[in-house]
Amino acid sequence: MASTSINMLKVTANNVESDECYTPANGVEPLLEFSDNGMVYYDCTSGISSNIVNTLNYNGYKCIGSGDKDFLVDEIPEGVDAIITNPPYSKKDKFIARCYELDKPFALLLPVSALQGQRRGQMFIDKGIEILTLNNRIDFTGKGSPHFGVAWFCYKILPEKLLFR
């Protein structure tokens, strides 16, 4: 049993093959109560479709997608107030660093295990981090029984450092 869990973490945590996961609406909805409908949000990994963009726009917020832009290299669109995305987990440190570099509010949906890590930990210590933990696991595949938990890692979004929903 333990080896199965370890193997699943290896498969989902740090490889490009597992990076293409779409966030269902129920993964975005807990963040809505902390969102500001006067801001423009940017899903920097949306490509041609995004449940994050759709969920925010459906609920009265303005969210734009990235299309073919590479967040780690390209400039973000003018007028963007905040970043919201479920980044590729194999590149989570680069996405966190880029978000801090831009110094805009952000919300990144990451595995709970992303709390640990020397490089990430130092960024969190230096810049600050807010965590919105979800009460249940998000099923990214539609197959049920998600094998890892996620949380929204936020900066300048939440009213407290740690919230449970």
Steps between C-alpha positions, in 0.01 A plus 500: 500500500772751593698423184188565289459844658866583453485393135190715442674803651800445274270484199301814585747729669789573270458386144375668189259217414291574809494877451186512283219501758192717470360654815131419553268782608477362855875558532461868411179581688655516853721784377208708370404647838846658518500629143427857400267550204669834429830329418618338178631147559739316270517123465854483370483131404161490333599437140183478291264395779480539876254395764653770722426774243152361437415467871615852587327660202178301561495629859535865399876546520723600210764240417702479181696206367856480379446351156841403366705725732768346721460646849859426594637697204237738360366820651154476649221698334460862599221562749534170685457546875555144626618155390288192559599160366564133553861495378687194374623337819837412347560876464340622822815666636546699179135610506518605864821696436350671193187596693706654779713678239187660352389603851132467414247313712493134404323173571671179390332163545779270617541168680497539877850351498620820327513655848833326539813558297806710573468734203122542534525527876751782473275685254206458740711628790635797304178608326218345701234245405132446575345154480138410425468131584215309347296265717490231234728387223445626147435236237693623196445182297132428560591148615429561869730431795759776450829388654638839610367819652540849361474850642493851362838662567424871500675833529306819580165321450383354831414692820697249713812286455316167533136429420305176482208448261 
